[in-house]
Structure formats: structure tokens, C-alpha cells
Amino acid sequence: MTLPADISAVDDDVEVATPDVAKLEQGGIPEQAEWKPGRSEYAVMGTLAVISLMVALDATILVSVLPTLAIDFGGTTTDAFWAGTSYLLSCAVCQPFIAALSDIFGRKEMLIVSVLFFTIGTILCAPVAKNFAVFFAGRSVQGIGGGGIITMGQVIFADIVPLRQRPKYFSIVLGAWALGSVLGPLIGGLFVEHAHWSWCFYLNLPFCAFGLVLVPIFVKLTTEKTSLVSKLARVDWVGGFLFIGSLTGFLVGISWAGVQFPWNSAQVIAPLTVGALGVVASIFWEVYYAKEPFLRGSLFYSWSAIAAYACALFQGLILFCALYYVPFYFTAVRFSSPTTAGLNIFPVTCFLLPGSILISLLTSRFGKFRWAVWSGWILAAVSCGFFRFFDQHTKTVVWAVILAIFGIGHGMLLTSINVGIQAISHVEDAGRAAAMYAFMRTLGMSIGVAIGGTVFQNLMGAELRVLGLPEAISHNSEAFVATMLAMDPTDPVRIGVLQAYVKGFQGVYWTITGAAVVAFVISLTIKRHSLDKILASKFVLRGSKIIAVNGQQLRPVAISTGIDAVPPNRQLPGLLKDSPGSTLGVPPGSDSESISSDSKSKQQEEGSTEMVPNEKPLASDSQQPTDSALKSTPKAKPRIALAVAVAVAYYVEPGGRQVPIDILSDDNADVPELEPSQPAVYKETLGNETASIHDSLSSENDEPELLTARESLSAQSIPESLPEIITPAPLFERAELELLSKTAEQESSTGSS
């Protein structure tokens, strides 16, 4: 078969990047070394950044609003506390299930559903809610949407950006999230002082409209075309509902403990016990009975993986506990206005965001992440330890420096833990690993706020008892701030209550300091893992960027879900021929002549009459067709690049060892071996045409990549300028070859007419 010379039918507005093989590390591949996003990727990143900013704002904007909220709804501090807890709780418990649903229904579809949930919850909270019951319902619905947005942002990045470059570009989304998290209390304080707390939710509506309009336009990842019934049948409903219900009960028990009910009460023990048993039962179901489990045991295959996920949980716990209780400290102890309390945590913003971006660039540049994890935990532990000095007499410069150190530490952790988890995970689990990181971090947030409330109220109540003051003040600490403001500064009651507030806050700070120390010790057990991994997602971004290979414009994107995902006799192995005598693409120790002869005899046995000459060298650069020549060909077909994608596929030995084929270098240096878990198949994306081909395929046999290869290779020809391909095993079966031959004849007759 021959391929037409024109392979330039790709997007003209996409940047061409030429990989530099000399910069590759052992085990790397050209796609990763010089990968740069095109317009399609930047559009996705910008969209995810905006809606992530919305979610982060909503998660912390109520910190300065809680006292006013309690007064308007006629509730207590405990009721106001649940305004934040209900959001974080629903946000956390739904994330793993939403990630699994996106594997079935599609990334874009689940992201749209998540934004829709967030919009409905926002409407319930602001215009509709007249009491805490409706308000809590709205916050819970918001949490489901927010959890989906957080999860899908992580998963989509794992789909479209190679791991080595992922930290650098994910800093766009991460920066937006960090900015929203710290600006939330400030904006909430401004609304309380100069407008109304409901504007905290009206602010979300433009972001919601943005997401509902632009997500369908820009997040154009391919989706399997199957019936709704077949997709619904794949969902693990039993495991999903069991896990969500059990984890919800467990978190409710933690939230009630010591705040609404004593730890030894039935109201606390029952949900904790039932919830814990339910979570264990759901894990048992996922391991032994679920046909398509939404919780993958392979994510926790090593101690390094477990330690990294534990670090994510601790990082969320410490960060949000501090973001909730540091502004409260400024309001209750230093009597700052809500706006001033929000401004006072600006040192966290000013240093968290630059720290995160700097670590992202350094991680991508050097390919190492453990040093950033360790350094981040040291700074986090030191800053949390210094929090204990916060009282009514702390100087501004002191607390500003402490908050700046805290921001730097968590900026380092936000990037390094995320990257580390995905480096530790298997290639085929990249999307699920990213989702699990988001889940563990959000779970830590909800636990942190709940534990912080318990510690604060219990220690404040204990101090009030010692001073002979009513312990009931600790149950309504938010609202009592206004009462203290009206009291004489020299009143012994005010002084005693103020001392009790300080004790409560110091207890919270001691708690998160201990958590940071434990997390640092755990992080020391994480082993080194490489960031040089290929993309392995079946969800491909339409219109993705191109790269230049031997002067040809191509779009190879690594896919497949690992070797085990494709039966051994259905692989797409390929050898790229170099100049005569070259062993390029041949495993070390193999005889290239024997492989070539075996390939010829194999093809003759299968009835194939078209052979690729074994002696023909690669064309030089001077022989490459110019851009004008390429574009002048009238019958150009963008599908051509898939043939070259097969050319850069890996040669797979019977034992499963894979050797990458270096098509960008003429030297015959030994090529590095890849891990057996890395995929052996490549697929290109060439705008809407190829994407529509992929979408039209049936996924019942779970081999859409192979079918795409067969359809795209039909009726094509290999030009003189392209590398030559030798197949050591039949690429297609006889029936398929006959079908391709008929298709070629039909297209040939159609073209000539």
C-alpha cells in the first residue's frame, strides 16, 4: 500500500514543535520532551481555570459571612458551621464516583453536568433559601457540582498533557484555585459590610454561565458512541451508592462529635461505626464483585502510592483548617472587620501562588518532585507551630511573616504532591490517580474543618469552665463576637472570654502542627519515580497540536490503557527502517535480518503481495516535500498521519518487553527500554475528521484504537519521503485486508471520477 504525499491537512493555526531527542532521559519519548500546547489545549486550560476559580471562591467565601448568616436565619454558630461543612462533605464523597462516570459517559459530558449541579445549588442558596434547611440543601448540591469540577479538571489534564509538562501547565488551573481560596474571605467580608451575604452566591452566576457555554465549545474530548442503556449498565451503582452513603455518615459523625453531641453519645458513635463498616463493605464489593469498579485497587499498589495519597489528605486538612480559623481569629481576638480579616490573610495568597508556579516549573525542568514535598512539609509544620503565638498582642509583622511561610509551604505541596501521585501511578491509571488525589485532598478539607470546629469548641468551653464563665458561649462563639464588641474593654468577662477564644485557636493550631509533622514523616517513605511517562488516555482532544517528524506535520498522541487492554494477537507492532544495516527499532541482541525475513514469509503466508523493501534508506531532508508542495496536492487526506503513528509504534517482544523507536535521530545508539506497563500503541488526532471517525466506531469490542487504524490506513500510500514500515506480525487479518482492498478500489474509482 502507498500513501499520498500530502499530510499537511491539519490545523494551520497550531504551533509546530520539533522534539529534541538529545534531551530525552532514559525511558523518555519524543512527545514528552518538547511538548507544547496548541490553541485547543490552551482553550481547555483557560476554561478549567475560570470554573476552578469559581469553585475555590465558593468554598471559602462564607468564612467571613458565618456570623451574619447565623443572625439572618436565626440559627446558632453550629448551624452556620454546617454551611461550610455540608458543601465540603458532598464535594468530597462524590468525586471518585464522578471520575468513574466520566470514563463511561465522557469527560465533557460529566463536566457540563457538574457545572449544572453547581448552578442549581447556587440558585437554591441565594434567591430561594429563607432558612437553614433550604440553604444546606443548596450547599450540598453545590458541593456535588464543585467536586465534579475539581475532579474533571484533574482528569482532563491527565488526558491531554504529558506528565513531565503537566506541572508547568496545570499551574494555570492551580493558581486560579489558590487565588480563589484565599480571596474568598476578603470578597465575602466586602459583601457583608457593603451589600448582603447573598451576593456571595450571585457572584457565581456569571462563572456558571461561562462554564455552561464554553465547556461544550472548548472541551472537545472524544467520547465513545454507545447507547445510553449500555452505558448505564456499566455503572457500578451498588458500589457507588454504598460508598457515598457510608462516607457521608462517617463524616457527619465526625462533624457532630464534640460540637452538637458528646463523643460518647449514640448520635456520634452510630454514624461513625455504620459509616466505617459501610466504607469497608464498599471496598470489599469493589475488589471482589464489581464488574467495572469505580475504586481501583491498582491506585494503591505500593507504599509510596499510599503515602502520597495520605499526604494529599493531610495537605487539604491543614490548609482549609487554617483558612477557616485564621480569619476567625482576626475577627474574634483582634476584632477586625470581615473585610480586614480577609485582607490579613493576603500574605498566604501572595506567596502560595508564586511558590506553586515556581515549583511547577522546577518540577517540569528537572523531573524530580520529592524534594519539593519534603521542603513544603517542613515549612508547613514550622509555620503552623508559630501559629500558637497568635493572640491579642501579636504584632502585624510577626503574623504576616508566619502566614507568608505558610503560603510558600502549601504552594510547594499543592504542585509536588499532585505530580508525585501521578508519577507513582501506572500509566493507564493516570486519570483515576488524578481524580483520587482531588478526592483525598477534598476529604482532608472536610475533615479539617470538622476537626477544627470540634477542637476549638471543646478547648474554649474547657477554658470558660476554668474561668467560671458560661460554657454555652463556646456553642455560639461566632455570634458572641458582636456581644464582646459592645462590652467595655476592661470588663473582666470580656477579658476572660477573649482568653478562652485564644485557647481554642491555639488548640486548633497545635492540631494542624501535629498533622504536618506526621505528614512529613510519611512523605519520607515515598520512593523516587520518573516523570517521563507517555499519555495513555482513550479520550483525545480534537484539534490537538501537531509535532514535526522528519519535516512532516503529524499529531501522534499516545493512547491505549496498557498492554493488557489489547489482546496479545491484536497488538500493532511496527519497526521503523533506517539506512541499510541499521538496527534502529530492533531490540538489543535481535537479528534484524531474521526479523525482516520472518516478516516477509509471514506476509506471504497471509496472502499479502505488497512488501516494503528492506534495503531502501530514509529520504534526506532535502528530499522532503515543501509546505507549498504538500498543500498543492488536491486529494489531501488528514487521515494519513495515522500511518506514521503506526510507524512510531513500539516493537513488542513475546515476553512483553517494549523498545521505543527513535524516528527523529539517524544515529544507531541503543534505545532505552520502557516499563512493561507502558502502552504499545499510538494514535493521531487530526481535527474533526479523525475525531468523527473515532466517534463513529463501535466500542463493544473495546478496541476503538485498532478499528481507527484499520479505517484510516485504507486506500492510502506511503510516499518516498516517509520512513518505511516492516510489520513483524500481521497487522490485520485476511478478512480485514480484503475489506481494505475493496474500500481502496471504491475510493480510487470515486476519486478518478
N, C-alpha and C positions, 0 to 999 in steps of 0.2 A: 504494500500500500504506500502511496505517496501523499504528501501533504502540501497544500498550496503555500506559496512563499509568503503571502501576506498574513502576518499575525499582529498587525498594528491596530486591529479593530477593537480598541479599548478606549476608555475614557481619556480624552485629550487633556482634561483639567487635573489629572492626577500626577503627582510628582514621581519621577523615576529615580529609584535608588539602586546603586550598584554595590552589592555586598563585597566586602574585602575579606577574602578567605584567610589572609595572613594574620588577621586579628582574632581569628577563632580560637577558643580554648579547646582543650581536649574534650571531645564529645559534642562540640557545638555544631551548628548548621548555618549555612549562609543566610537563611531567612531571619535568624535572630540577630546576627552580628550587626547589621546596619539597618534594621527595620525602622521605618519612619511612617507615621500615619499620613494618610491622604485626607482629602476633604470629607469623605464618608466617615472615616474614623473620628476626625475632629468634630463633626456634627453630632455623632453619638456621645462623645465625651462632654461636649458643651451641654447637651440635653440632660445627661445624667448629673452634671454638676449643679444645674439650676434646681432640679427637683430634689437633689440631696440637700441643698441649702435650705429648701422649704422644710424638709423633714427634721433637720437639725434645729432649725429655729423653733419649730413647734415642740420639740422635746424639752427645751429649756426655757421657753418664753414665759411660762407660768410661774417660774421661781419667784419673781418679784410681785406676782399678781395674787398669790395664795391668800394673804390676809384680807384683801379686798373681796376676793371671791367668796371667802367664808362669810363675810358680813352680808354681801348681797343675797346669797342663797340661804342665809340664816342657819348655817352649819357650824361645825367645830373645826379646829385645826386638823383633827383626824380626817374629817370629810375632805378638807382642802388637800390634805396629803394624798388622798386617793385620786385626785385629779391627775397627778403625775404618775402614780403607780399603775393605774388602770391602763394608761397609754403604754408604758414600758412593758407591762405584763403581756398584753395582747400582741405587742410588737415582737416580743421575743418568741413566744410559743409557736407562732405560725411560720416562722422563717424556714425551717427545714422542709416543711410540707410544701410551701410555695416554691422552693427551689426544685423539688421533685416534680411538681405540676408543670414547671417551665420546660422540663425535659420532654414532657408529653404534649403539651398544648403550644409550646413555643415561647421564646424569650419576650418578644414584642407583645404578644397577647397577654402574658401574665403581668408585664409592666403596666400595660394600659389598665388592666383590672385593678392593680394596686393603686394607681393614681385615682381611679374612680372611687374606690373604697375611701381613700383619704379625703376626697372631695365631699362625699356623703357625710363622713364623720365631722368634717369642718362645719357643714351646714347645720348639723344637729347641735353642735356646741354653741354656735353664736346666735343665729336668729331664732332657733327653735327652743333651746333649753331655757326653762324657767325654774328648774330645781336641780338638785344634785343628781337625781336618778337619771334624768334625760342626759344631763351633762356627762355622767360616767359612761352611759351607753355610746354617746358620740365620741368620747375619747377612746373607747375600746375599738370602735370601728376605725377611727383614725389610726390606731396602733396597728391594726391588720394591714392597712394600706402602707403605713410607714415602714413596717417590717418587710413588706414585699418590695418596696422601692430600694431599701438598703440592700436586700439580698440580690435583687436583679442587677443592681449596679455592679456588685462584686462579680456576679456570674458572667455578665456580658463582657466585662473587661477581660475575664479569663478566656472568653471565646475569641476575641479579636486582637489581643495584644500579646506577643510572646513574653514569657516570664521575665527574661533579662531586662526588657524595656518597660515592663509593667509598672514598677515603682515610679519611674520618672513621669509617666503619663497619668497614672492613677492619682498622682499628687494634685492634679486638677480637681478631681472629684473630692479627694480627701481634704484639700484646702477649703473647698466650699463647705464641706461638712463641719470642719473645725471652726470656720468662721461663724457659721450659723449657731453652733453650740455655745459659743462664748458671747455672741451678740444678742442671743435670745433674752437673757435677763435685763440687758440695757434697754432693748426695744420694749419689753414688757413694762418696765418701770416708766418709760416715757408715756406709754398709752394710759397707764393708771393715773399718772399725775395730770396729764393734759387732755385726755379723751375718756375712753371707757375700756375696760378689760376685754370687751367683745371684739375690739379692733385687733387683738392678738390673733383672732381667727379670720376676720375679714382680710387680713394681710395675706393669708394663704390662698385666697381665691384666684388672684392673678397667676400665681405659680401653678395652681391646679389647671387653669385654662391653658396655660403654656404647655403643660405636660400632656393633656388630652389631645391637643392639636399637633404638637411636634413629634411626640413619640411615634405615632404611626408613619410620619413622614421620614424621619431620620433613622430610627432603629429598625433597619430593614434586614434582619437576620432571617435566613431561610428556615422554613418550617415544614415538617413532614405533612404531606397531604393524605390524611386518612379520615375516615368517618368519625363523627363525634361519638358514636356509640362505641367504636373500638378504642378510642382514647379514654373514654370514661371507664371502660372495662380494665384498662391498665392501671388505674389509680389505686393505690393502697389505702382504701377507705378505712379499713379496720385499724391498721397501724396508725394512720394519721389522726383519727378521732381519739383513739386511746392515748396517744402521746400528748396531744394538745390538751385534752381534758385532765389528764393526770398531772401534767406540769403546771397547768393553771391552778389546780387545787393545792399543789405543793407551794407555789409562790404566794397564794392567798394566805396559807397558814403562816408563812414567814412574815408576811406583811402584818397580820393580826397580832403576832406574838409580841407581848410586852407593850403594845400600843393600845389595842382595843380590848384584848383579853390577856390574862396571865399565861406564861409559857406552859404551866402545868394544867391549864384548863382543857376541857374536852373540845372547845371551839378551835383550839390550836393543834392539839395532838391528833385529832381526827383527820383534818385535811393534810397534815404533814405525813401521816402514816399511809393513808389511802393514796395520796399523790405519789409518794416514793414507790410504793408497791406497783402502782399503775405504770410508772415510768419503766420499772424493771420488766413488767409484763410486756410493754410495748417493744422494748429492745429484744426480748425473747421472741416475740412474734416476727420482728424484722429479720432476725437471724435464721429462724427455722421454718417459717411458714409463708412469709410474704413472697409473692412471685416477682414483684418489682419493688423492692424495699426503698422507702424514701430516706432511711437512715443506713448508710453504707458502712459496714464494719471495716472495709478496707481503708477508711479515712484514719482509723486508729491502729494501724498495723504495727507501729513501733512506739517505743517510749518517747522518742523525740517528737512524734506527732501528738501524743497525749500531753506532753509538757508544753508544746506550743499552744494547743487549744486552752490549756489551763492558764497560760499567760494572757491569752486574749480575754478570758473571763475576768481575771484579776484586773486587767487594764480597764475594762469597762466599769467594773465595780468601783475602782478608786477614782477614776475621772469623774463619773457622774455623781458620786457621793460628794466629792469636793465642789463640783459645780452647783449642787443643790444647797450645801450648807455653808459655804464661804459667803455667798451673798446674804444668806440669812444671818450670819454672824455680823456683817456690817450693819444690817437693819436693826437687829435686836440688841447688840452690845455697843456699837458706836453710833446708833440712832441716825444712820444715813437714810436719805430718802431712797425710794426704789430706783430712781434714775442714777443716783450717786453710787448705790450698791452695784448696779450693773457696770458703771464706769470703773469701779475699783478693781474689777477682775480683768480689765483690759491688758495688764501685763501677761496674763495667760495667753490671750489672743496674739499679742504682738510677738511672742516667742514660740508659741506652739506651731503656728503656720509656717514661718520660715524654717524652723527646725525640722518639720516634716518634709518640706520641699528639699532642703539640703540633704537629708538622709536619703530621700528618694533618688537624687542624682548620684550620690556616692555609691549607693547600693547597685544601681544600674551600671555604673562605671567599673566598679571593682568586683562585682558579683559575689559579695560577702554580706551577711546580714547579722551574724551572731554578735559581733562587737557592738552593733547599734542596740540590740536587745539588752545586753548587759549594761551598757552605759546608760540607757534610758531608765532601767530599773534602779540603778544607783542614784541617779538624780531624783527620781520619783520618791524613793524612800527617804532621802535626805530632806527634800522639801516638805514631805508630809510630816516628818519628825519635827521640823521647825514650826509647823502649824500650831503645835501645842503652846507656843509662846504668844499666840493671838489672844489678847484681852482688851479691856477698855483703854489701856495705856500704850499699846503698841504704836511705835512711830510709823509714819507713812513710808519712809524709805525702807524700813525693815520688811513690812508685809509686801511691798512692791517687789523687792528683790526675791523674796521667798516664792511669790507667785510666778515670777519670771523663770526661776529654776524649775518649778513645777511644769510650766508650759514647755520648756525645752525638753524635759524628760519625756513627757507624754507625746510631744511631736515626734521624737525618735521612735517611741513604741508603736504609734499608730501605723507607721510605714513598715518597720522592721518585722513586727510580729506577723502582719498580713503576708508579707513576702516570704517569710520563713515557713509559714504553714503551707503555702503553695509550692515552695521548693521541696519540702519534705514529702508532699503527697505524690501519688503516682500520676503520670501524665494524663491518663484517662479520667482521673478524679479531680482535675483542676477546677472545674466549675463547682462541683459539690464541696470541694475544700474551701473555696472562696465563700460559699454560702454558709458553711459550718463556722468559719471564722466570724462572719457577721452575726450568726446566731449566738455564739459563745460570748461575744462582746456585748450584745444587747441583753443577753441573760444576766451578765455581770452588772449591767446598768440597773436592771430592775431589782436585782438582789442588793446592790449597793444602796439604792435609795431606801429600800425596806429596812435593811440592817441599820443604816444610818439613823432612820427615824426611831427604831427600837432603842438603840444605844443612847441617843440624845434624850429621849423622854425618860428612860429609866434612870440615867445618871442625874438629870436635872431634878427629877422627883426625889431621888435619894438626898440630894443636897438641900432641897427645900425642907425635907423632914428633919434633917440635922439642924437647920436654922429655925425650926419651929414655925415655918410658913406653910400655907395650904398646898398640899401636893397636887391639888386639882389644877393649879396654874400650869403644870407641865403638860396637861392634856389639852390645853388651849394656848400654847406658847405663841403661836402666830398672832392671834388676836390680842394677847396681853401686851404686846409691844406698844399699841396705841394707849393703853392704860398707863404704862410707865412714862410715856412722854408727857402726860398730864400731871404727873406727880412731881413733888419738889425734889431736886437733885440730892438734897441732904436727907431725904426721908429714909430711915433705916430699912423700911420694907423694900423700897426701890433698890437700895444698895444690896440687900440680901438676894432679891430676885435676880439682879444683874450678875451676882456671883454664881448663882445657880445656872444661869444661861452659859456662863463661861465654862463651868464644869461639864455641862452637857456637850458643848462644842469640843472641848478637849478630849472627851471620851470618843467622839467620832474621829478625831484626828489620830488618836492612838490606834484606833481600829484599822484605819486605812494605812497607817505606817506599818503595822504588823503584816497586813496583806501584801504590801510592797516588798517587804523583806522575804516573805515566803515565796513570792513570785520570782524574785531574783535568784533564790536558791534553786528553784525548779528550772529556771532558764539555763543554769549552768550545765544541766544534763542534756541539753539539745546538741546533737551531733552536727557536724558540717555537712551541708548538702549543696549541690551545684544549682545555679540559677539557669544554666543553659539547657532549656527544655523546649521541645517543639510544641506547637499548637496541636491540640488533639480533640477539637470540638466538631460535632456534626452541624453545628449552627454557624453558617458562614455569612459574613456581611456582604450584601450585594453592593457592587460598585467599589470593592475594596481596592487598595493601592496596588501598583504594579512594581515589579523589580526588573532590572536589566540582567539578562543572562546571555553572554556572548553576543551582545549587541541586539538581542531580541527582546521585545517587550512581553513579559509574562506576568502571570499572577498566581504562582503556586502558593497554596495555603495548606499546611499540614492538617490532615484530618484522621478519622478513624478513632475507635475507642480502645485501641490496643490490639496486639496480635490475636488475642483470644476472641476478639469480636468478629473476626473473619475466619471461617474455616480454613485449615491449612491448604486445602486444594483449591482455594479461591483467592489466594494472595495475588497481588500484582507485582511480582518481582521484575526487575529490569536491570540490565547492565549498560552503562554508557561507554561506547567505544571511543578510545582516544587514538593517537597516532599509532602506527604499526609497532608492535612489541610492547605496548603499554599494558600495564596490569591494573589500570585505573578502574575501580569498582569491583575488582576481584578480591575476595577475601585473602588475607595473607596465607601463603602456603598453598593456594589453589593453583591449578594449571589452567591458564586462560585458554590454551588451545583445546584442551579436553572439554572445557565448558562450552566453547564455541561449537566444536564438532557434535557434542551431545545435543546442543540446541538445534543444529541443523537436522540431525537424524530424527529428533523428536518432532520437528515441524513436518518433515517428510512423512512420518508415520501418521500425523494428523491430517494429511492431505493438503497442506499449505504449499503453494507454489511460489510464494513471494518471499525471498530471502534478503536479508540485509548483508551486503558484502562485509566480510571480516577484515579486509585489508584497507579499506578506504579511510583516510585520515580526516580529521576535523578540518573544516574550512578555516582559513585565516581571517583576521579581522577585515582585511582588505576585500575579501570575498563576500562580506556580509552585505545584504541589500540595504540601501539607504532608506531613510524615512519616506522620502518622496516616492521612491520605487515601491515601497511597501504599500503606501496609501493609494497608489495608482492602480493597483490590482482591482478589477471591478467585482470579482466574486469573493471578496474577503469574508471570512467567517471567524468570529471570535472564538469559536469552539476549539480552534487549532491549538491553543495553549495547553489543553489537557494532554495532548500527545507528548509535549515536552514535560508536563507534570509527571507522566508515567516514566519519562526518561530520567527524571531525578528521583524516582522511587528507590527504595533500598533493596539490595540483594539480600535475601533471607536464606540462610543455610538450613538444612533439615533440622539441625539442633536448635534453631531459633536465634542464632547469633546474627546481628544485623550490622552491615557495614555501609555507611553513607557514601554516596557517590559525589565526588567533587567535580562539578562541571564548570567551575569558574577558574580553574588553575590547570596549567599544562604540565606541571611537574608530577612526577610519579611517586611522591612521598607516601608513606604508609598512611592510610586514612584511619581515624580513630574509631574504636568500637563504641556502639551505643548500648545502653542498658536494654535487656530483653523486653522490658515493659514499654519501650518506646514504639510508636506506631510505624508501620512499614508502608504506608500508602500516602500518596499526595493527591490533592485535588486542587484545581484552579477555580477562581471566581472571575468571571468576565462580564460584570454588569448584569443587566436584567435578563439578557438572553440565556446565559448559562444558568442563572438563578431560576428562570422559569422552567428550564429543562429539569433541574434538580427537583423543583416543586411538583412537577407533573409525574414524577416516578412513584410507584407504589412502594411503601415501606414494609409490606407484610413479610418480606424475606430478610429485613434488617440489613440489606446491602445496597443502600441508595448510592454509595460512592462507586461501587463496581458497575452498577447499571449506568450511571452517568458516564463512566469511562467508555463503556461499550457504545453508547449512543453518540458520544462526542467524537469517537475515533472513526466512525463510519464515513465512507466516501471522502477520505482525506488523503493527502500525500505528504511525504517527507521531503522538504526542499534540500538542495545541495548544502545550504549553509547551516543546517541544523545538525546537532550530534546524532549519531546513529544508535539504534537500539537493538540489542540482542536479547531475546527472551529465553532464559534457561529452562522455562517450563511453559506449556501452552497458556496463552493469555485468555483465550476464550475456547469454549468447547466447539465441536464441529457444527452443531446446530446454530450456534451463535454466529460462527464465521459465515455460514451460508446466509443467515439473515442479514448480516452486514453487507455481504456481496450483493444481495438483491437490492438493499437500500442504496448502495453505491450506484448501481445501474439506474435506478429510478431517478436519483438526484442528478446523475450525469445527463440523462435524457432531458430532464426538466431544464437544466442549465443551458444545454445546447439549443433547446427550443426558445 
